[in-house]
Structure formats: C-alpha cells, structure tokens
Amino acid sequence: MNAPNSDASPSCCGMNAFLPLTLLSLSFAIILGSEVYTSNLQRGLLEQGIAQREPAVQQSRQVQSGLQKLAMDLFEAAKDDSDAKKIIAKYNIQFSGNPAAAPAASPSK
C-alpha cells in the first residue's frame, strides 16, 4: 500500500537539496558580479574626475607661486618702507624663515 508519490524516496530528496544550493550559489555569483562591475565603474569615474581637476591644480600652484613671490617682495620692501610694514601688520603676515616655505598670510578679521 505504498503511495507512488512518497516523499521518503532517496532520489527525490537528493534533487530537492541540490536545487536550493544551486540557486543560492547562482544568486551569490550574480550579486558578486554586479558589485565588481559597479566598483569598476566607480573607479573609472574617479580617475576621470582626477584628470579633469588636474588643470585647476596646476593653476592653483601657479597662483601660489606668484603669491609667494609677492609676499617675499613685500618682506623685502618692509625693511625700508613703513607702508609695507603696515600691510604686514594689518594682515598678520608671518615668515617662517625657510626660503622654500611660503609666508603664511591670514587676514586678521
């Protein structure tokens, strides 16, 4: 009196355990693949952004170099000129003593 669709047969249970593991592995592989794709896309956008900002960085270095020269000239002029001394005092410009370093200019506001 055995039923033909009995769940106790070994061939039936073996196939039912394999299917969930296969689906779980497949979903994990899909998720991992999408994460790798997304991270590669983000890396490309980051590298593109860095390349686009390079001209601005070069321009800021040129401006900084010009301001350093201006500050050095102001310090040289302050030795003999009272107006240059007033400008240095007003904006609290300080020189670190290292010729390679830029004088720090900070407004006193």
QUISULQUI-V431005 format. One record per residue. N is the residue number from 1. RES is the residue in one small letter. PSI is psi in whole degrees, 0 to 359 (* if undefined). NEAR is the number of other ideal C-beta (glycine too) atoms within 10 Angstrom. D_LAST is the distance of its C-alpha to the last C-alpha in Angstrom with 2 decimals. Layout:
n = (N	N)
res = (RES	RES)
psi = (PSI	PSI)
near = (NEAR	NEAR)
d_last = (D_LAST	D_LAST)
//
This chain:
n = (1	2	3	4	5	6	7	8	9	10	11	12	13	14	15	16	17	18	19	20	21	22	23	24	25	26	27	28	29	30	31	32	33	34	35	36	37	38	39	40	41	42	43	44	45	46	47	48	49	50	51	52	53	54	55	56	57	58	59	60	61	62	63	64	65	66	67	68	69	70	71	72	73	74	75	76	77	78	79	80	81	82	83	84	85	86	87	88	89	90	91	92	93	94	95	96	97	98	99	100	101	102	103	104	105	106	107	108	109)
res = (m	n	a	p	n	s	d	a	s	p	s	c	c	g	m	n	a	f	l	p	l	t	l	l	s	l	s	f	a	i	i	l	g	s	e	v	y	t	s	n	l	q	r	g	l	l	e	q	g	i	a	q	r	e	p	a	v	q	q	s	r	q	v	q	s	g	l	q	k	l	a	m	d	l	f	e	a	a	k	d	d	s	d	a	k	k	i	i	a	k	y	n	i	q	f	s	g	n	p	a	a	a	p	a	a	s	p	s	k)
psi = (35	139	142	336	43	136	354	358	139	328	328	316	326	320	326	330	330	322	313	322	322	315	321	316	318	316	322	317	322	316	316	318	320	325	319	316	315	318	323	322	317	323	319	318	323	316	324	319	320	317	325	333	351	317	324	323	317	320	319	327	322	318	318	318	317	321	325	317	319	318	321	319	324	319	321	319	332	343	327	342	127	330	321	323	321	319	316	319	319	315	5	50	130	147	131	346	344	118	335	337	149	144	138	121	120	126	147	19	*)
near = (2	7	7	5	7	8	8	8	11	7	6	11	11	9	9	9	9	10	9	9	9	10	10	10	10	10	10	10	10	10	10	10	10	10	10	10	10	10	10	10	10	10	10	10	10	10	10	10	9	10	9	9	10	9	9	9	10	10	10	10	10	10	10	11	11	10	13	16	11	12	19	14	11	19	16	11	14	18	8	8	12	7	9	16	15	11	13	19	11	10	15	11	18	13	16	10	7	8	8	6	10	15	18	11	15	9	8	8	4)
d_last = (98.48	95.37	93.03	92.27	88.49	87.99	84.45	85.88	86.83	84.94	84.44	82.61	80.15	79.33	78.19	76.15	74.12	73.48	72.03	69.03	68.10	68.33	66.17	63.58	63.49	63.25	60.36	58.53	59.08	57.81	54.63	54.04	54.67	52.22	49.49	50.16	50.08	46.79	45.12	46.43	45.13	41.64	41.72	42.65	39.82	37.33	38.73	38.59	34.92	34.15	36.17	34.39	30.94	32.11	31.52	27.87	27.53	29.26	27.08	23.86	25.52	26.34	22.81	21.57	24.39	23.53	19.89	21.32	23.74	21.19	19.12	22.46	23.50	20.34	21.16	24.72	23.89	21.76	25.03	26.48	23.85	21.59	19.44	18.79	17.92	15.34	13.73	13.89	12.43	9.52	8.48	10.08	12.88	15.67	19.25	21.40	24.62	26.27	27.05	27.32	23.89	20.86	18.13	15.06	12.11	8.72	5.52	3.82	0.00)
//
